[in-house]
Amino acid sequence: MQYATVTDPAAAGRELDDLAPLYEAVFAEPPYLEGPRDVAGFLERYQHEHTTPGFRLITAREHGELVGFAYGLPLSSGTRWWEGFTDGTLLPDGFTREDGHRTFVVMELAVLAHLRGTGVGRTLHAALLREAKGAERVALAVRPEAPAAAWYERLGYQLVGLTQPWDGAPVYRSMTKTLSP
Ligand SMILES: CC(C)(COP(=O)(O)OP(=O)(O)OC[C@H]1O[C@@H](n2cnc3c(N)ncnc32)[C@H](O)[C@@H]1OP(=O)(O)O)[C@@H](O)C(=O)NCCC(=O)NCCS
């Protein structure tokens, strides 16, 4: 397996031709059952995200073919990440303060089904966070019914609360993990 880190926005943009079919295949599976509209949403988000300062993409390739990827970015001060809690979650004072460095978000992580359970996801996740310098914590949102929710717990993530990021969106578990300095 060959892993690569991409931080240059132009290079990250060029990866999209490979990322899109992998995203489409992985998130067509239950519980996501995503279709063309969701894939279009991913493409639109990625176009914005990959030019954000601090963006990092890790790719995993086998015989030159993309088999997994992870990417993320730090939250900016104007982020709406901490909005949309559905369960009356009360966050401690200052919890939602962001400055472009404090919180690194794992935006997407996906491995082709036939290679799961072989350590690719763990390696992608570790590589993604390796250079998240200055970040106090890492955050993500995961569907509670996805096997990935238990997987993230195993990696040390803890529940912040349940969130519905936009009207009509599924409910997600908002999770964080403290990073050691
Ligand atoms: C989540 C995902 C990226 C994990 O990737 P992976 O390559 O299968 O993970 P790994 O093989 O590195 O797993 C590492 C460890 O987690 C364990 N594990 C695997 N699936 C697990 C699960 N559902 N629950 C708990 N632990 C799990 C493995 O046994 C392994 O344990 P070990 O290190 O003690 O041997 C992959 O399952 C995936 O692509 N899922 C579909 C997309 C998705 O849901 N992405 C997350 C969206 S937020």
The ligand as an ORCA input file, in Angstrom:
! r2SCAN-3c Opt
* xyz 0 1
  C     -14.365      3.485      8.985
  C     -13.348      2.897      8.021
  C     -12.634      4.031      7.284
  C     -12.338      2.072      8.817
  O     -11.322      1.650      7.937
  P     -10.613      0.188      8.050
  O      -9.518      0.207      7.060
  O     -11.631     -0.874      7.960
  O     -10.076      0.231      9.550
  P      -8.832     -0.579     10.137
  O      -8.658     -1.859      9.395
  O      -7.662      0.333     10.147
  O      -9.340     -0.850     11.616
  C      -8.495     -0.687     12.686
  C      -9.036     -1.402     13.883
  O     -10.439     -1.184     14.073
  C     -11.108     -2.458     14.162
  N     -12.421     -2.317     13.585
  C     -12.776     -2.469     12.295
  N     -14.089     -2.212     12.149
  C     -14.574     -1.910     13.385
  C     -15.846     -1.578     13.891
  N     -16.920     -1.532     13.094
  N     -15.966     -1.304     15.203
  C     -14.905     -1.346     16.025
  N     -13.664     -1.678     15.609
  C     -13.507     -1.951     14.303
  C     -10.222     -3.388     13.390
  O     -10.436     -4.725     13.814
  C      -8.850     -2.904     13.782
  O      -8.512     -3.327     15.080
  P      -6.990     -3.711     15.473
  O      -6.142     -2.515     15.094
  O      -7.064     -3.935     16.939
  O      -6.701     -4.905     14.637
  C     -14.029      1.946      6.991
  O     -14.780      0.987      7.696
  C     -14.948      2.629      5.985
  O     -14.504      3.107      4.931
  N     -16.268      2.640      6.289
  C     -17.255      3.201      5.361
  C     -17.135      4.705      5.269
  C     -17.344      5.365      6.602
  O     -18.254      5.041      7.348
  N     -16.478      6.372      6.881
  C     -16.578      7.178      8.053
  C     -17.491      8.301      7.752
  S     -17.511      9.460      9.065
*
